[in-house]
């Protein structure tokens, strides 16, 4: 995933898109953005999405 795609997702998430926050969390968890996982950022975005009812984000948090 490219940097612009990440920035677009962050913009959407900051505007309330839980789906975008899930994608960001998953990307950081899998290492899709920097070539290696960033579990701190994964936890930040997954926590945000989970607070808003995301089961996918809750599952990511359970693996951290």
C-alpha positions as CSV (number, residue, x, y, z in Angstrom):
1,X,0.0,0.0,0.0
2,X,1.3,3.4,-0.9
3,X,1.8,6.4,1.3
4,X,-1.0,8.3,-0.4
5,X,-3.4,5.4,0.2
6,X,-2.5,5.4,3.9
7,X,-3.0,9.2,4.1
8,X,-6.4,8.8,2.4
9,X,-7.4,6.1,4.9
10,X,-6.2,8.3,7.8
11,X,-8.3,11.2,6.5
12,X,-11.3,8.9,6.3
13,X,-10.8,7.5,9.7
14,X,-10.4,10.9,11.3
15,X,-13.8,11.8,9.7
16,X,-15.4,8.9,11.4
17,X,-14.9,5.9,9.0
18,X,-14.6,2.8,11.2
19,X,-13.8,0.7,8.1
20,X,-10.8,2.9,7.3
21,X,-9.6,2.7,10.9
22,X,-9.8,-1.1,10.6
23,X,-7.8,-1.1,7.4
24,X,-5.1,1.1,9.0
25,X,-4.9,-1.2,12.1
26,X,-4.7,-4.3,10.0
27,X,-2.1,-2.7,7.7
28,X,0.1,-1.7,10.7
29,X,-0.5,-5.1,12.3
30,X,0.6,-7.0,9.1
31,X,3.4,-4.6,8.2
32,X,1.8,-3.5,5.0
33,X,2.9,0.2,5.3
34,X,6.5,0.1,6.4
35,X,7.5,-3.4,5.4
36,X,7.4,-4.4,9.1
37,X,4.6,-4.5,11.7
38,X,4.1,-1.4,13.9
39,X,2.1,-2.8,16.8
40,X,1.9,0.5,18.6
41,X,0.1,2.1,15.7
42,X,-1.9,-1.0,15.1
43,X,-3.1,-0.9,18.7
44,X,-4.0,2.8,18.4
45,X,-6.1,2.4,15.3
46,X,-7.7,-0.9,16.4
47,X,-8.6,0.6,19.8
48,X,-10.3,3.5,18.1
49,X,-12.3,1.2,15.8
50,X,-13.1,-1.2,18.6
51,X,-14.5,1.6,20.7
52,X,-16.9,2.3,17.8
53,X,-18.1,-1.3,17.6
54,X,-15.7,-3.0,15.2
55,X,-15.5,-6.7,15.7
56,X,-12.6,-6.9,13.3
57,X,-10.6,-4.4,15.4
58,X,-11.5,-6.2,18.5
59,X,-10.0,-9.4,17.0
60,X,-6.8,-7.5,16.1
61,X,-6.5,-6.2,19.7
62,X,-6.9,-9.8,21.0
63,X,-3.8,-10.7,18.9
64,X,-1.6,-7.9,20.2
